[in-house]
Amino acid sequence: MNDSNSGKAKSRFSEFWKKYSNYIFFVFLIGATVIVILTQVDLKEFADTLRRANIGFLLLGIVCVFIYWLLEGYMLLKLMQRDYPEEKLSFAMIVTIIGQYYNLITPGSSGGQPLQLYEMSRRGYSMGTGTAVLVQKYALYQVTVTLLAILATLLNLSEINSGLVAARWLIAFGLIINIAGVILVFILALSPRMARGIMNGVVRFLLFIRVFKDPDKYYAKVDHFIGEYSEAITALKEHKLETFKLFIVSIVQIMIFYSINYWVYCSLGLSGSSAFLVISMQAILYVAVAFIPTPGAAGGAEAGFALLFGPIYGAVNMSVALILWRIITFYFIILFGGIFLSLRSVIMGKKEYKKITRTEALDIEHVIKQEELEESFKKKEQLKEGDKFEEN
């Protein structure tokens, strides 16, 4: 009996952990980050600095988030309209917010695309079309952030060598990973067979050192990945002019998002560093912490910010700047996305209920009419039989 109860308790705990472990880990990371910051900050000085912050510049940073979403939605819309010409921006914006929200609350930004794909499938998109749209958008994004980071690094080499010694390896590692991703995209565009050979070689190496244990599983994943990406890259190649336009939009979009850090800088009344320096260092920070497999790169983003922007903000303002930057680029997006998706879920639920109710009402009305018709038919038959009886 005790063993049975113990087994049930373990099963319930296992189910609970599978369902909520990401959220628990997420809350733990946020809590740990807050504790670390508070233990290193003079709370009185922090409160005074926060009170002096210019709210107008911070609101401008929030506006940048919405512009970023709008441009994201616009790019998704253009990709969707290749197969669904009548698609609307409103739906593309919904898909955008779903992606933004779930990418931030899941490790390694792994939750956004599957749920975007699910939303598109509910709209009537085939799995192939939906996947192609999301892969094309991701390829544009990956190329954009990597090229901007490379350019920013080259233009700030002296700054990195002189003042950011501790961050060199973080920057180098992040760049290597992102450059490898972009090279793979270009190889996929030129030779899917070569890309498959490279990825199978990586799988064989990981099997050899016993990181992977199931060869069939990972070779199948490589084939699936190559199939999806090569098809999506082919579509980008077939629409060269539109792809170039979307690439330009992607550059503008990412630059606007990077500029949020500059508006935080301005909000604190600082003026020693140029917008170019702050935005370019933000481009470097983004790829430097992109490989960290925590929700929203939590922990790594804060550490990277302290390393790269410590000299720019100074010891007094750095902690305040870090919190303001994370509030706008992380917590605000989660809060807005959570509220938006919750309200949408409630509204969709009501619509579904009304739809079901309307269907039921129509069914009942149909049944009533049928019964009335049957009753009328019976009465007519009875009258006919009565008339025949009188005649006889």
Number of C-alpha atoms within 10 A of each C-alpha: 6 7 8 9 10 11 12 12 12 12 12 12 12 13 12 11 13 10 11 12 13 16 15 12 16 20 14 13 17 15 12 14 16 13 11 11 16 13 9 9 16 12 11 9 13 16 11 10 16 18 11 11 19 16 14 12 19 23 16 15 26 20 16 22 21 13 15 21 20 19 20 24 22 20 24 22 24 20 25 23 13 14 13 14 11 10 15 15 17 13 15 24 19 20 23 25 24 22 21 22 23 23 20 24 24 20 20 16 22 17 19 20 22 15 16 23 23 15 17 21 16 10 11 11 17 13 12 13 19 21 22 24 23 18 19 24 21 13 19 23 18 18 21 21 22 24 17 17 26 18 14 19 20 10 13 15 11 11 13 18 12 8 15 18 12 13 19 15 12 17 22 14 15 21 25 14 15 22 20 11 16 20 13 19 21 15 17 22 19 14 13 20 12 13 21 20 12 15 18 19 12 12 17 16 13 14 15 11 9 10 10 14 12 10 14 9 10 17 16 12 13 19 13 11 13 18 14 16 20 23 19 23 21 15 18 22 14 10 11 11 11 14 20 14 11 22 19 13 18 23 17 15 21 18 20 19 23 24 22 27 26 23 23 26 28 18 22 21 14 13 11 9 13 12 16 12 16 21 20 23 23 25 25 26 25 22 26 26 24 19 17 18 15 22 25 26 22 23 18 20 20 18 15 21 23 20 19 23 21 19 12 21 22 12 13 14 19 20 22 21 25 21 18 22 22 18 15 21 21 20 16 14 20 21 12 13 20 16 12 15 15 12 12 13 12 11 12 12 12 12 12 12 12 12 12 12 12 12 12 12 12 12 12 12 12 12 12 12 12 12 12 12 12 12 12 12 12 12 12 12 12 12 12 11 11 12 11 10 9 7 6 6
